[in-house]
Amino acid sequence: MRELLRVVRPGSIVLDPFMGSGTTGVAALQTGRGFVGIELDPAHFDNACERINEAHRQGALFDYTDTTQE
């Protein structure tokens, strides 16, 4: 997912209208992008929020800086 987000400029906001498990949100945070997620199922929403919060607490383990954007 981090590779797919390369088309979004760092600092921009990524919208995921079908958040599921939060993979896009985690990738957005790891690559310096904001994130807004929408999920209809409360259980999936709670799981995704926990996963994204954990990624936020953990911080960057690797440098995913995107140097291809101008």
Predicted model as a PDB file, atoms N, CA, C, CB and O in Angstrom, pLDDT in the B-factor column:
MODEL        1                                                                  
ATOM      1  N   MET A   1       0.831  -1.190   0.000  1.00 91.00           N  
ATOM      2  CA  MET A   1       0.000   0.000   0.000  1.00 91.00           C  
ATOM      3  C   MET A   1       0.879   1.258   0.000  1.00 91.00           C  
ATOM      4  CB  MET A   1      -0.947  -0.005   1.218  1.00 91.00           C  
ATOM      5  O   MET A   1       0.516   2.272  -0.597  1.00 91.00           O  
ATOM      6  N   ARG A   2       2.024   1.187   0.667  1.00 89.00           N  
ATOM      7  CA  ARG A   2       2.920   2.358   0.659  1.00 89.00           C  
ATOM      8  C   ARG A   2       3.300   2.743  -0.774  1.00 89.00           C  
ATOM      9  CB  ARG A   2       4.198   2.069   1.488  1.00 89.00           C  
ATOM     10  O   ARG A   2       3.363   3.927  -1.103  1.00 89.00           O  
ATOM     11  N   GLU A   3       3.548   1.759  -1.610  1.00 91.00           N  
ATOM     12  CA  GLU A   3       3.898   2.038  -3.009  1.00 91.00           C  
ATOM     13  C   GLU A   3       2.752   2.730  -3.736  1.00 91.00           C  
ATOM     14  CB  GLU A   3       4.271   0.738  -3.738  1.00 91.00           C  
ATOM     15  O   GLU A   3       2.982   3.654  -4.516  1.00 91.00           O  
ATOM     16  N   LEU A   4       1.537   2.299  -3.490  1.00 92.00           N  
ATOM     17  CA  LEU A   4       0.383   2.917  -4.145  1.00 92.00           C  
ATOM     18  C   LEU A   4       0.195   4.375  -3.726  1.00 92.00           C  
ATOM     19  CB  LEU A   4      -0.877   2.126  -3.830  1.00 92.00           C  
ATOM     20  O   LEU A   4      -0.285   5.197  -4.506  1.00 92.00           O  
ATOM     21  N   LEU A   5       0.575   4.681  -2.502  1.00 93.00           N  
ATOM     22  CA  LEU A   5       0.403   6.041  -1.996  1.00 93.00           C  
ATOM     23  C   LEU A   5       1.446   7.012  -2.532  1.00 93.00           C  
ATOM     24  CB  LEU A   5       0.453   6.034  -0.494  1.00 93.00           C  
ATOM     25  O   LEU A   5       1.386   8.205  -2.232  1.00 93.00           O  
ATOM     26  N   ARG A   6       2.387   6.531  -3.310  1.00 91.00           N  
ATOM     27  CA  ARG A   6       3.400   7.420  -3.886  1.00 91.00           C  
ATOM     28  C   ARG A   6       2.787   8.452  -4.821  1.00 91.00           C  
ATOM     29  CB  ARG A   6       4.444   6.609  -4.635  1.00 91.00           C  
ATOM     30  O   ARG A   6       3.406   9.485  -5.076  1.00 91.00           O  
ATOM     31  N   VAL A   7       1.586   8.201  -5.338  1.00 94.00           N  
ATOM     32  CA  VAL A   7       0.926   9.172  -6.222  1.00 94.00           C  
ATOM     33  C   VAL A   7       0.317  10.330  -5.429  1.00 94.00           C  
ATOM     34  CB  VAL A   7      -0.166   8.478  -7.051  1.00 94.00           C  
ATOM     35  O   VAL A   7      -0.106  11.328  -6.013  1.00 94.00           O  
ATOM     36  N   VAL A   8       0.273  10.199  -4.110  1.00 93.00           N  
ATOM     37  CA  VAL A   8      -0.270  11.242  -3.239  1.00 93.00           C  
ATOM     38  C   VAL A   8       0.900  12.003  -2.623  1.00 93.00           C  
ATOM     39  CB  VAL A   8      -1.199  10.634  -2.125  1.00 93.00           C  
ATOM     40  O   VAL A   8       1.790  11.399  -2.025  1.00 93.00           O  
ATOM     41  N   ARG A   9       0.901  13.302  -2.766  1.00 93.00           N  
ATOM     42  CA  ARG A   9       2.011  14.099  -2.223  1.00 93.00           C  
ATOM     43  C   ARG A   9       2.094  13.951  -0.701  1.00 93.00           C  
ATOM     44  CB  ARG A   9       1.843  15.591  -2.602  1.00 93.00           C  
ATOM     45  O   ARG A   9       1.066  13.950  -0.024  1.00 93.00           O  
ATOM     46  N   PRO A  10       3.313  13.827  -0.159  1.00 91.00           N  
ATOM     47  CA  PRO A  10       3.478  13.804   1.298  1.00 91.00           C  
ATOM     48  C   PRO A  10       2.826  15.044   1.908  1.00 91.00           C  
ATOM     49  CB  PRO A  10       4.986  13.733   1.685  1.00 91.00           C  
ATOM     50  O   PRO A  10       2.946  16.146   1.373  1.00 91.00           O  
ATOM     51  N   GLY A  11       2.150  14.857   3.010  1.00 92.00           N  
ATOM     52  CA  GLY A  11       1.440  15.944   3.666  1.00 92.00           C  
ATOM     53  C   GLY A  11      -0.016  16.050   3.239  1.00 92.00           C  
ATOM     54  O   GLY A  11      -0.808  16.715   3.906  1.00 92.00           O  
ATOM     55  N   SER A  12      -0.376  15.409   2.145  1.00 95.00           N  
ATOM     56  CA  SER A  12      -1.768  15.404   1.693  1.00 95.00           C  
ATOM     57  C   SER A  12      -2.592  14.433   2.530  1.00 95.00           C  
ATOM     58  CB  SER A  12      -1.854  15.031   0.198  1.00 95.00           C  
ATOM     59  O   SER A  12      -2.054  13.696   3.356  1.00 95.00           O  
ATOM     60  N   ILE A  13      -3.882  14.443   2.309  1.00 96.00           N  
ATOM     61  CA  ILE A  13      -4.787  13.569   3.055  1.00 96.00           C  
ATOM     62  C   ILE A  13      -5.334  12.491   2.129  1.00 96.00           C  
ATOM     63  CB  ILE A  13      -5.946  14.382   3.690  1.00 96.00           C  
ATOM     64  O   ILE A  13      -5.794  12.775   1.023  1.00 96.00           O  
ATOM     65  N   VAL A  14      -5.276  11.254   2.599  1.00 96.00           N  
ATOM     66  CA  VAL A  14      -5.786  10.102   1.861  1.00 96.00           C  
ATOM     67  C   VAL A  14      -7.169   9.756   2.413  1.00 96.00           C  
ATOM     68  CB  VAL A  14      -4.808   8.876   1.968  1.00 96.00           C  
ATOM     69  O   VAL A  14      -7.339   9.650   3.628  1.00 96.00           O  
ATOM     70  N   LEU A  15      -8.146   9.581   1.544  1.00 97.00           N  
ATOM     71  CA  LEU A  15      -9.493   9.172   1.943  1.00 97.00           C  
ATOM     72  C   LEU A  15      -9.697   7.707   1.576  1.00 97.00           C  
ATOM     73  CB  LEU A  15     -10.577  10.067   1.267  1.00 97.00           C  
ATOM     74  O   LEU A  15      -9.503   7.315   0.426  1.00 97.00           O  
ATOM     75  N   ASP A  16     -10.086   6.907   2.555  1.00 96.00           N  
ATOM     76  CA  ASP A  16     -10.405   5.501   2.314  1.00 96.00           C  
ATOM     77  C   ASP A  16     -11.861   5.280   2.736  1.00 96.00           C  
ATOM     78  CB  ASP A  16      -9.423   4.539   3.099  1.00 96.00           C  
ATOM     79  O   ASP A  16     -12.140   5.142   3.927  1.00 96.00           O  
ATOM     80  N   PRO A  17     -12.795   5.244   1.769  1.00 96.00           N  
ATOM     81  CA  PRO A  17     -14.207   5.128   2.112  1.00 96.00           C  
ATOM     82  C   PRO A  17     -14.632   3.720   2.538  1.00 96.00           C  
ATOM     83  CB  PRO A  17     -15.033   5.557   0.947  1.00 96.00           C  
ATOM     84  O   PRO A  17     -15.768   3.519   2.967  1.00 96.00           O  
ATOM     85  N   PHE A  18     -13.727   2.750   2.422  1.00 96.00           N  
ATOM     86  CA  PHE A  18     -14.008   1.367   2.843  1.00 96.00           C  
ATOM     87  C   PHE A  18     -12.815   0.893   3.655  1.00 96.00           C  
ATOM     88  CB  PHE A  18     -14.275   0.413   1.604  1.00 96.00           C  
ATOM     89  O   PHE A  18     -12.008   0.101   3.169  1.00 96.00           O  
ATOM     90  N   MET A  19     -12.698   1.368   4.882  1.00 96.00           N  
ATOM     91  CA  MET A  19     -11.494   1.251   5.694  1.00 96.00           C  
ATOM     92  C   MET A  19     -11.087  -0.183   6.023  1.00 96.00           C  
ATOM     93  CB  MET A  19     -11.686   1.998   6.956  1.00 96.00           C  
ATOM     94  O   MET A  19      -9.894  -0.472   6.124  1.00 96.00           O  
ATOM     95  N   GLY A  20     -12.033  -1.068   6.188  1.00 95.00           N  
ATOM     96  CA  GLY A  20     -11.688  -2.460   6.490  1.00 95.00           C  
ATOM     97  C   GLY A  20     -10.783  -2.591   7.686  1.00 95.00           C  
ATOM     98  O   GLY A  20     -11.153  -2.180   8.786  1.00 95.00           O  
ATOM     99  N   SER A  21      -9.592  -3.160   7.499  1.00 95.00           N  
ATOM    100  CA  SER A  21      -8.674  -3.395   8.618  1.00 95.00           C  
ATOM    101  C   SER A  21      -7.718  -2.235   8.863  1.00 95.00           C  
ATOM    102  CB  SER A  21      -7.879  -4.649   8.370  1.00 95.00           C  
ATOM    103  O   SER A  21      -6.919  -2.288   9.797  1.00 95.00           O  
ATOM    104  N   GLY A  22      -7.782  -1.189   8.042  1.00 96.00           N  
ATOM    105  CA  GLY A  22      -6.958  -0.001   8.286  1.00 96.00           C  
ATOM    106  C   GLY A  22      -5.606   0.007   7.593  1.00 96.00           C  
ATOM    107  O   GLY A  22      -4.748   0.821   7.934  1.00 96.00           O  
ATOM    108  N   THR A  23      -5.397  -0.880   6.630  1.00 96.00           N  
ATOM    109  CA  THR A  23      -4.102  -0.957   5.958  1.00 96.00           C  
ATOM    110  C   THR A  23      -3.713   0.366   5.309  1.00 96.00           C  
ATOM    111  CB  THR A  23      -4.123  -2.052   4.910  1.00 96.00           C  
ATOM    112  O   THR A  23      -2.562   0.791   5.408  1.00 96.00           O  
ATOM    113  N   THR A  24      -4.659   1.015   4.651  1.00 96.00           N  
ATOM    114  CA  THR A  24      -4.358   2.284   3.990  1.00 96.00           C  
ATOM    115  C   THR A  24      -4.014   3.360   5.010  1.00 96.00           C  
ATOM    116  CB  THR A  24      -5.542   2.735   3.128  1.00 96.00           C  
ATOM    117  O   THR A  24      -3.116   4.169   4.778  1.00 96.00           O  
ATOM    118  N   GLY A  25      -4.717   3.377   6.133  1.00 95.00           N  
ATOM    119  CA  GLY A  25      -4.420   4.347   7.187  1.00 95.00           C  
ATOM    120  C   GLY A  25      -3.030   4.174   7.758  1.00 95.00           C  
ATOM    121  O   GLY A  25      -2.319   5.154   7.979  1.00 95.00           O  
ATOM    122  N   VAL A  26      -2.639   2.938   7.997  1.00 95.00           N  
ATOM    123  CA  VAL A  26      -1.290   2.660   8.506  1.00 95.00           C  
ATOM    124  C   VAL A  26      -0.247   3.124   7.495  1.00 95.00           C  
ATOM    125  CB  VAL A  26      -1.115   1.147   8.808  1.00 95.00           C  
ATOM    126  O   VAL A  26       0.724   3.786   7.861  1.00 95.00           O  
ATOM    127  N   ALA A  27      -0.445   2.778   6.230  1.00 94.00           N  
ATOM    128  CA  ALA A  27       0.505   3.168   5.188  1.00 94.00           C  
ATOM    129  C   ALA A  27       0.575   4.689   5.048  1.00 94.00           C  
ATOM    130  CB  ALA A  27       0.114   2.533   3.846  1.00 94.00           C  
ATOM    131  O   ALA A  27       1.656   5.245   4.852  1.00 94.00           O  
ATOM    132  N   ALA A  28      -0.563   5.359   5.147  1.00 93.00           N  
ATOM    133  CA  ALA A  28      -0.580   6.820   5.053  1.00 93.00           C  
ATOM    134  C   ALA A  28       0.257   7.437   6.173  1.00 93.00           C  
ATOM    135  CB  ALA A  28      -2.031   7.350   5.113  1.00 93.00           C  
ATOM    136  O   ALA A  28       1.073   8.325   5.928  1.00 93.00           O  
ATOM    137  N   LEU A  29       0.052   6.966   7.388  1.00 90.00           N  
ATOM    138  CA  LEU A  29       0.832   7.498   8.509  1.00 90.00           C  
ATOM    139  C   LEU A  29       2.317   7.207   8.351  1.00 90.00           C  
ATOM    140  CB  LEU A  29       0.331   6.915   9.824  1.00 90.00           C  
ATOM    141  O   LEU A  29       3.150   8.065   8.645  1.00 90.00           O  
ATOM    142  N   GLN A  30       2.654   6.026   7.898  1.00 89.00           N  
ATOM    143  CA  GLN A  30       4.052   5.639   7.741  1.00 89.00           C  
ATOM    144  C   GLN A  30       4.761   6.436   6.657  1.00 89.00           C  
ATOM    145  CB  GLN A  30       4.146   4.171   7.430  1.00 89.00           C  
ATOM    146  O   GLN A  30       5.987   6.542   6.672  1.00 89.00           O  
ATOM    147  N   THR A  31       4.013   6.993   5.724  1.00 90.00           N  
ATOM    148  CA  THR A  31       4.624   7.718   4.615  1.00 90.00           C  
ATOM    149  C   THR A  31       4.386   9.227   4.681  1.00 90.00           C  
ATOM    150  CB  THR A  31       4.098   7.184   3.312  1.00 90.00           C  
ATOM    151  O   THR A  31       4.590   9.930   3.691  1.00 90.00           O  
ATOM    152  N   GLY A  32       3.960   9.722   5.830  1.00 90.00           N  
ATOM    153  CA  GLY A  32       3.828  11.159   6.009  1.00 90.00           C  
ATOM    154  C   GLY A  32       2.611  11.784   5.371  1.00 90.00           C  
ATOM    155  O   GLY A  32       2.633  12.950   4.978  1.00 90.00           O  
ATOM    156  N   ARG A  33       1.548  11.009   5.269  1.00 93.00           N  
ATOM    157  CA  ARG A  33       0.305  11.521   4.725  1.00 93.00           C  
ATOM    158  C   ARG A  33      -0.781  11.467   5.799  1.00 93.00           C  
ATOM    159  CB  ARG A  33      -0.117  10.719   3.472  1.00 93.00           C  
ATOM    160  O   ARG A  33      -0.726  10.635   6.704  1.00 93.00           O  
ATOM    161  N   GLY A  34      -1.749  12.342   5.695  1.00 93.00           N  
ATOM    162  CA  GLY A  34      -2.883  12.292   6.603  1.00 93.00           C  
ATOM    163  C   GLY A  34      -3.853  11.216   6.142  1.00 93.00           C  
ATOM    164  O   GLY A  34      -3.708  10.658   5.054  1.00 93.00           O  
ATOM    165  N   PHE A  35      -4.842  10.930   6.980  1.00 94.00           N  
ATOM    166  CA  PHE A  35      -5.764   9.855   6.650  1.00 94.00           C  
ATOM    167  C   PHE A  35      -7.143  10.135   7.208  1.00 94.00           C  
ATOM    168  CB  PHE A  35      -5.246   8.527   7.175  1.00 94.00           C  
ATOM    169  O   PHE A  35      -7.292  10.560   8.353  1.00 94.00           O  
ATOM    170  N   VAL A  36      -8.157   9.889   6.377  1.00 96.00           N  
ATOM    171  CA  VAL A  36      -9.553   9.893   6.798  1.00 96.00           C  
ATOM    172  C   VAL A  36     -10.137   8.578   6.316  1.00 96.00           C  
ATOM    173  CB  VAL A  36     -10.351  11.141   6.227  1.00 96.00           C  
ATOM    174  O   VAL A  36     -10.089   8.263   5.127  1.00 96.00           O  
ATOM    175  N   GLY A  37     -10.695   7.806   7.256  1.00 96.00           N  
ATOM    176  CA  GLY A  37     -11.264   6.514   6.900  1.00 96.00           C  
ATOM    177  C   GLY A  37     -12.738   6.429   7.271  1.00 96.00           C  
ATOM    178  O   GLY A  37     -13.180   7.004   8.265  1.00 96.00           O  
ATOM    179  N   ILE A  38     -13.481   5.705   6.460  1.00 96.00           N  
ATOM    180  CA  ILE A  38     -14.910   5.492   6.685  1.00 96.00           C  
ATOM    181  C   ILE A  38     -15.152   3.987   6.674  1.00 96.00           C  
ATOM    182  CB  ILE A  38     -15.790   6.226   5.595  1.00 96.00           C  
ATOM    183  O   ILE A  38     -14.694   3.279   5.777  1.00 96.00           O  
ATOM    184  N   GLU A  39     -15.871   3.514   7.671  1.00 97.00           N  
ATOM    185  CA  GLU A  39     -16.196   2.083   7.735  1.00 97.00           C  
ATOM    186  C   GLU A  39     -17.580   1.931   8.345  1.00 97.00           C  
ATOM    187  CB  GLU A  39     -15.130   1.288   8.567  1.00 97.00           C  
ATOM    188  O   GLU A  39     -17.858   2.481   9.411  1.00 97.00           O  
ATOM    189  N   LEU A  40     -18.445   1.190   7.674  1.00 97.00           N  
ATOM    190  CA  LEU A  40     -19.817   0.986   8.114  1.00 97.00           C  
ATOM    191  C   LEU A  40     -19.914  -0.007   9.270  1.00 97.00           C  
ATOM    192  CB  LEU A  40     -20.660   0.508   6.956  1.00 97.00           C  
ATOM    193  O   LEU A  40     -20.704   0.199  10.192  1.00 97.00           O  
ATOM    194  N   ASP A  41     -19.136  -1.064   9.236  1.00 97.00           N  
ATOM    195  CA  ASP A  41     -19.193  -2.117  10.254  1.00 97.00           C  
ATOM    196  C   ASP A  41     -18.444  -1.670  11.517  1.00 97.00           C  
ATOM    197  CB  ASP A  41     -18.589  -3.444   9.705  1.00 97.00           C  
ATOM    198  O   ASP A  41     -17.238  -1.426  11.461  1.00 97.00           O  
ATOM    199  N   PRO A  42     -19.146  -1.560  12.658  1.00 96.00           N  
ATOM    200  CA  PRO A  42     -18.512  -1.084  13.884  1.00 96.00           C  
ATOM    201  C   PRO A  42     -17.319  -1.947  14.335  1.00 96.00           C  
ATOM    202  CB  PRO A  42     -19.538  -1.033  14.985  1.00 96.00           C  
ATOM    203  O   PRO A  42     -16.334  -1.413  14.845  1.00 96.00           O  
ATOM    204  N   ALA A  43     -17.399  -3.246  14.156  1.00 96.00           N  
ATOM    205  CA  ALA A  43     -16.292  -4.116  14.571  1.00 96.00           C  
ATOM    206  C   ALA A  43     -15.056  -3.850  13.719  1.00 96.00           C  
ATOM    207  CB  ALA A  43     -16.699  -5.602  14.469  1.00 96.00           C  
ATOM    208  O   ALA A  43     -13.947  -3.756  14.245  1.00 96.00           O  
ATOM    209  N   HIS A  44     -15.245  -3.727  12.406  1.00 97.00           N  
ATOM    210  CA  HIS A  44     -14.116  -3.409  11.532  1.00 97.00           C  
ATOM    211  C   HIS A  44     -13.558  -2.026  11.856  1.00 97.00           C  
ATOM    212  CB  HIS A  44     -14.541  -3.479  10.054  1.00 97.00           C  
ATOM    213  O   HIS A  44     -12.344  -1.825  11.865  1.00 97.00           O  
ATOM    214  N   PHE A  45     -14.450  -1.079  12.120  1.00 96.00           N  
ATOM    215  CA  PHE A  45     -14.003   0.276  12.452  1.00 96.00           C  
ATOM    216  C   PHE A  45     -13.135   0.275  13.703  1.00 96.00           C  
ATOM    217  CB  PHE A  45     -15.206   1.204  12.649  1.00 96.00           C  
ATOM    218  O   PHE A  45     -12.065   0.883  13.721  1.00 96.00           O  
ATOM    219  N   ASP A  46     -13.595  -0.407  14.749  1.00 96.00           N  
ATOM    220  CA  ASP A  46     -12.826  -0.476  15.996  1.00 96.00           C  
ATOM    221  C   ASP A  46     -11.472  -1.128  15.781  1.00 96.00           C  
ATOM    222  CB  ASP A  46     -13.604  -1.243  17.059  1.00 96.00           C  
ATOM    223  O   ASP A  46     -10.461  -0.649  16.295  1.00 96.00           O  
ATOM    224  N   ASN A  47     -11.445  -2.231  15.014  1.00 96.00           N  
ATOM    225  CA  ASN A  47     -10.178  -2.918  14.743  1.00 96.00           C  
ATOM    226  C   ASN A  47      -9.229  -2.021  13.948  1.00 96.00           C  
ATOM    227  CB  ASN A  47     -10.433  -4.230  13.978  1.00 96.00           C  
ATOM    228  O   ASN A  47      -8.035  -1.953  14.242  1.00 96.00           O  
ATOM    229  N   ALA A  48      -9.764  -1.341  12.949  1.00 96.00           N  
ATOM    230  CA  ALA A  48      -8.932  -0.459  12.131  1.00 96.00           C  
ATOM    231  C   ALA A  48      -8.377   0.693  12.961  1.00 96.00           C  
ATOM    232  CB  ALA A  48      -9.736   0.086  10.944  1.00 96.00           C  
ATOM    233  O   ALA A  48      -7.202   1.039  12.840  1.00 96.00           O  
ATOM    234  N   CYS A  49      -9.213   1.280  13.797  1.00 95.00           N  
ATOM    235  CA  CYS A  49      -8.753   2.380  14.649  1.00 95.00           C  
ATOM    236  C   CYS A  49      -7.645   1.920  15.585  1.00 95.00           C  
ATOM    237  CB  CYS A  49      -9.918   2.954  15.461  1.00 95.00           C  
ATOM    238  O   CYS A  49      -6.658   2.632  15.772  1.00 95.00           O  
ATOM    239  N   GLU A  50      -7.795   0.752  16.169  1.00 96.00           N  
ATOM    240  CA  GLU A  50      -6.759   0.224  17.056  1.00 96.00           C  
ATOM    241  C   GLU A  50      -5.458  -0.014  16.297  1.00 96.00           C  
ATOM    242  CB  GLU A  50      -7.231  -1.079  17.713  1.00 96.00           C  
ATOM    243  O   GLU A  50      -4.376   0.311  16.785  1.00 96.00           O  
ATOM    244  N   ARG A  51      -5.569  -0.573  15.122  1.00 95.00           N  
ATOM    245  CA  ARG A  51      -4.384  -0.840  14.306  1.00 95.00           C  
ATOM    246  C   ARG A  51      -3.681   0.460  13.901  1.00 95.00           C  
ATOM    247  CB  ARG A  51      -4.772  -1.640  13.055  1.00 95.00           C  
ATOM    248  O   ARG A  51      -2.454   0.546  13.953  1.00 95.00           O  
ATOM    249  N   ILE A  52      -4.450   1.457  13.504  1.00 93.00           N  
ATOM    250  CA  ILE A  52      -3.871   2.744  13.114  1.00 93.00           C  
ATOM    251  C   ILE A  52      -3.266   3.451  14.326  1.00 93.00           C  
ATOM    252  CB  ILE A  52      -4.940   3.639  12.453  1.00 93.00           C  
ATOM    253  O   ILE A  52      -2.176   4.016  14.235  1.00 93.00           O  
ATOM    254  N   ASN A  53      -3.960   3.421  15.445  1.00 93.00           N  
ATOM    255  CA  ASN A  53      -3.421   4.024  16.669  1.00 93.00           C  
ATOM    256  C   ASN A  53      -2.125   3.351  17.100  1.00 93.00           C  
ATOM    257  CB  ASN A  53      -4.447   3.941  17.798  1.00 93.00           C  
ATOM    258  O   ASN A  53      -1.189   4.025  17.532  1.00 93.00           O  
ATOM    259  N   GLU A  54      -2.063   2.035  16.986  1.00 92.00           N  
ATOM    260  CA  GLU A  54      -0.842   1.315  17.344  1.00 92.00           C  
ATOM    261  C   GLU A  54       0.305   1.706  16.422  1.00 92.00           C  
ATOM    262  CB  GLU A  54      -1.074  -0.201  17.285  1.00 92.00           C  
ATOM    263  O   GLU A  54       1.434   1.883  16.880  1.00 92.00           O  
ATOM    264  N   ALA A  55       0.033   1.842  15.144  1.00 88.00           N  
ATOM    265  CA  ALA A  55       1.061   2.275  14.190  1.00 88.00           C  
ATOM    266  C   ALA A  55       1.531   3.690  14.526  1.00 88.00           C  
ATOM    267  CB  ALA A  55       0.518   2.218  12.738  1.00 88.00           C  
ATOM    268  O   ALA A  55       2.718   3.999  14.419  1.00 88.00           O  
ATOM    269  N   HIS A  56       0.594   4.544  14.933  1.00 85.00           N  
ATOM    270  CA  HIS A  56       0.945   5.911  15.313  1.00 85.00           C  
ATOM    271  C   HIS A  56       1.811   5.917  16.572  1.00 85.00           C  
ATOM    272  CB  HIS A  56      -0.324   6.749  15.537  1.00 85.00           C  
ATOM    273  O   HIS A  56       2.805   6.641  16.636  1.00 85.00           O  
ATOM    274  N   ARG A  57       1.441   5.117  17.569  1.00 88.00           N  
ATOM    275  CA  ARG A  57       2.223   5.028  18.812  1.00 88.00           C  
ATOM    276  C   ARG A  57       3.618   4.473  18.552  1.00 88.00           C  
ATOM    277  CB  ARG A  57       1.498   4.147  19.839  1.00 88.00           C  
ATOM    278  O   ARG A  57       4.596   4.924  19.148  1.00 88.00           O  
ATOM    279  N   GLN A  58       3.701   3.503  17.667  1.00 83.00           N  
ATOM    280  CA  GLN A  58       4.965   2.837  17.383  1.00 83.00           C  
ATOM    281  C   GLN A  58       5.929   3.759  16.636  1.00 83.00           C  
ATOM    282  CB  GLN A  58       4.719   1.570  16.573  1.00 83.00           C  
ATOM    283  O   GLN A  58       7.146   3.658  16.796  1.00 83.00           O  
ATOM    284  N   GLY A  59       5.385   4.640  15.836  1.00 70.00           N  
ATOM    285  CA  GLY A  59       6.245   5.530  15.061  1.00 70.00           C  
ATOM    286  C   GLY A  59       6.860   4.803  13.878  1.00 70.00           C  
ATOM    287  O   GLY A  59       6.539   3.645  13.609  1.00 70.00           O  
ATOM    288  N   ALA A  60       7.733   5.484  13.183  1.00 63.00           N  
ATOM    289  CA  ALA A  60       8.360   4.924  11.988  1.00 63.00           C  
ATOM    290  C   ALA A  60       9.485   3.976  12.374  1.00 63.00           C  
ATOM    291  CB  ALA A  60       8.894   6.044  11.078  1.00 63.00           C  
ATOM    292  O   ALA A  60      10.424   4.361  13.071  1.00 63.00           O  
ATOM    293  N   LEU A  61       9.383   2.746  11.921  1.00 60.00           N  
ATOM    294  CA  LEU A  61      10.458   1.786  12.134  1.00 60.00           C  
ATOM    295  C   LEU A  61      11.493   1.866  11.020  1.00 60.00           C  
ATOM    296  CB  LEU A  61       9.895   0.371  12.228  1.00 60.00           C  
ATOM    297  O   LEU A  61      12.660   1.527  11.215  1.00 60.00           O  
ATOM    298  N   PHE A  62      11.052   2.316   9.855  1.00 61.00           N  
ATOM    299  CA  PHE A  62      11.920   2.433   8.688  1.00 61.00           C  
ATOM    300  C   PHE A  62      11.707   3.795   8.057  1.00 61.00           C  
ATOM    301  CB  PHE A  62      11.645   1.299   7.663  1.00 61.00           C  
ATOM    302  O   PHE A  62      10.679   4.431   8.287  1.00 61.00           O  
ATOM    303  N   ASP A  63      12.656   4.245   7.272  1.00 61.00           N  
ATOM    304  CA  ASP A  63      12.524   5.512   6.578  1.00 61.00           C  
ATOM    305  C   ASP A  63      11.819   5.277   5.248  1.00 61.00           C  
ATOM    306  CB  ASP A  63      13.908   6.176   6.365  1.00 61.00           C  
ATOM    307  O   ASP A  63      12.408   4.735   4.312  1.00 61.00           O  
ATOM    308  N   TYR A  64      10.562   5.685   5.169  1.00 55.00           N  
ATOM    309  CA  TYR A  64       9.779   5.531   3.948  1.00 55.00           C  
ATOM    310  C   TYR A  64       9.685   6.845   3.192  1.00 55.00           C  
ATOM    311  CB  TYR A  64       8.382   5.012   4.271  1.00 55.00           C  
ATOM    312  O   TYR A  64       8.736   7.055   2.436  1.00 55.00           O  
ATOM    313  N   THR A  65      10.644   7.725   3.379  1.00 58.00           N  
ATOM    314  CA  THR A  65      10.607   9.014   2.732  1.00 58.00           C  
ATOM    315  C   THR A  65      10.525   8.834   1.221  1.00 58.00           C  
ATOM    316  CB  THR A  65      11.833   9.845   3.116  1.00 58.00           C  
ATOM    317  O   THR A  65      11.303   8.096   0.618  1.00 58.00           O  
ATOM    318  N   ASP A  66       9.582   9.515   0.642  1.00 55.00           N  
ATOM    319  CA  ASP A  66       9.360   9.442  -0.796  1.00 55.00           C  
ATOM    320  C   ASP A  66      10.127  10.567  -1.464  1.00 55.00           C  
ATOM    321  CB  ASP A  66       7.849   9.521  -1.140  1.00 55.00           C  
ATOM    322  O   ASP A  66       9.766  11.734  -1.308  1.00 55.00           O  
ATOM    323  N   THR A  67      11.167  10.245  -2.198  1.00 52.00           N  
ATOM    324  CA  THR A  67      11.988  11.269  -2.835  1.00 52.00           C  
ATOM    325  C   THR A  67      11.606  11.478  -4.296  1.00 52.00           C  
ATOM    326  CB  THR A  67      13.455  10.898  -2.735  1.00 52.00           C  
ATOM    327  O   THR A  67      12.259  12.254  -4.993  1.00 52.00           O  
ATOM    328  N   THR A  68      10.561  10.800  -4.775  1.00 52.00           N  
ATOM    329  CA  THR A  68      10.187  10.939  -6.184  1.00 52.00           C  
ATOM    330  C   THR A  68       9.238  12.099  -6.426  1.00 52.00           C  
ATOM    331  CB  THR A  68       9.554   9.665  -6.677  1.00 52.00           C  
ATOM    332  O   THR A  68       9.058  12.509  -7.573  1.00 52.00           O  
ATOM    333  N   GLN A  69       8.630  12.637  -5.388  1.00 52.00           N  
ATOM    334  CA  GLN A  69       7.685  13.755  -5.547  1.00 52.00           C  
ATOM    335  C   GLN A  69       8.454  15.064  -5.657  1.00 52.00           C  
ATOM    336  CB  GLN A  69       6.683  13.813  -4.356  1.00 52.00           C  
ATOM    337  O   GLN A  69       9.491  15.237  -5.017  1.00 52.00           O  
ATOM    338  N   GLU A  70       7.952  15.971  -6.455  1.00 49.00           N  
ATOM    339  CA  GLU A  70       8.574  17.283  -6.595  1.00 49.00           C  
ATOM    340  C   GLU A  70       7.959  18.260  -5.644  1.00 49.00           C  
ATOM    341  CB  GLU A  70       8.454  17.795  -8.012  1.00 49.00           C  
ATOM    342  O   GLU A  70       8.354  19.425  -5.615  1.00 49.00           O  
TER     343      GLU A  70                                                      
ENDMDL                                                                          
END                                                                             
